[in-house]
């Protein structure tokens, strides 16, 4: 039996077969209505929507997502494979990922959203398990579990008061580049650790600055925190995702950690969004980053889901 992998090169070329896939596995997946809505915004595209066919019959699909102006996708959002044999399922999924990566010239991270308590559900554990096998086979060898959180002005716990004596100001790109570099020291973030190992602190800082500058939202909403002695202690980026206001980055300089600075930074980011009338603010952090998870809890954020991220 032969399995082939191909993109939907035009809206009518295999797209209906791609959208016909469903799954009862307890992981997030993209339905036809959601796909069409995102496609109208140019976030899903035929050339980023791939189909696996075995002897001419559709057996799997993969959907990549990217910004409306992007030339290549930034994430793999969805892989569904409709075969029962575990080894064949993994092979088809990894084949889809590899074929897409070769076409795009890059291997985007794969995001799998699961329930908050997914580890207590054997079916969810199995669904993540075979996807992890497929990810590794395709070259996505690093797995990070992240926690997604959300805050609303009506949250039971209000945003923490900025009672630390800190003041906040904007900053130049050069200032933020230096701050991104300095906060890599001792970072608990898995992505930062991996990027530092690959690019070094300065390369990581340049990569971070370019990425966060590319996000929606106003660059004027980036804030640097200064203590009463005039010393810079950290920074917060109040930005947006494609869908919500977001706290995208909080950095505390190593010598100022453990003093509650993170609470004041988070409060400032929330103040910026609340002043703009944002009805919801989202954020994510590594499940293993206990200090940041506790800061979000203190600020009144609630956990909305877990996110499994496969990366290279």
Residue, then its C-alpha position, 0 to 999 in steps of 0.5 A: x500500500x502506498x501513502x502519498x502526501x499533498x497540499x491542497x494547491x487550490x481551494x477546491x483541490x482536495x480541500x473538502x476531503x481535508x475538512x471531512x476529517x473529525x476525531x473523538x480523541x480528547x484533544x483540540x482539533x479544527x472543524x470545518x466552520x473554524x477552518x473557513x472562518x480562519x481561512x477568510x482571515x488568511x490564517x489557514x490556506x490551501x497550500x498549508x493544508x495537507x492530505x495523506x492518501x493511502x491507495x487514493x483514499x484519504x487517511x489523514x490531514x495536517x493543518x498549519x496556521x500563520x499570520x495573514x501576512x506571513x509567507x510561511x506558517x508559524x505553527x502546526x495546529x492539527x493532525x488527524x489520522x483515521x487508521x487504527x494501527x498504531x505504527x501506521x498512524x504514527x508513520x502517516x502523521x510524521x509523513x505529513x509533518x515532514x512533507x509540509x516542512x520540506x515544502x515550507x523550508x522550515x519545521x514549525x512547532x506543533x501545538x496540541x491543546x488538551x484539557x486542564x486535567x488531561x493526565x487523568x484521562x487515559x484516552x487523552x494520554x494515549x492521544x498525546x502519546x502517539x502524537x509525541x511519537x510522530x513528532x519525534x519521528x518528524x524531527x520535533x524532538x523537544x516537548x514542553x507542556x504549557x499552561x494557558x491562563x486568562x484574566x477578565x476585569x470581573x475576575x474574583x481576584x483583582x489585579x495586584x496593586x503596584x505597591x512596590x514603589x516601581x515606576x514604569x516607562x517605555x524604552x527603545x529597541x536597543x534597551x529592550x534588546x539588552x534586557x532580553x539578553x540579561x534576563x536569559x540568565x537563570x531563565x526557567x522558560x524551556x524555549x529560552x533555555x533551548x534558544x540560548x543553547x543554540x544561539x547564545x544570549x545575544x542571538x536569543x535576544x535578537x530573536x526575541x525582539x524580532x518576534x515580539x515586534x511582529x505581534x499585533x498590538x501597540x509597541x508603545x505598550x511595552x514597559x520597563x520597570x524602575x525602582x526608587x533608586x533609578x535601577x531597571x529591575x525588569x519589563x513587561x510586554x502588553x501585546x496581542x495574539x491574533x484573538x486576544x489582548x495578551x501578556x506576552x513576556x515578563x522579564x525580571x533581571x536576575x539580581x532582582x528576582x524573588x522580591x515581588x517584582x513579577x507581581x508589579x510587572x503583571x499588574x502594569x501589563x493588566x493596567x495597560x489592557x484594562x485602560x484600553x477596555x480589553x474584556x479579556x487578557x491571556x497568557x501562557x507559561x511553562x507548566x514547570x515554571x512554578x513561580x510564574x504560574x503562582x504569579x498568574x494565580x495571585x493576579x486572578x488569572x484562571x487556567x483555561x487549558x494545557x498546551x503540549x508544544x512539540x518543537x525542534 
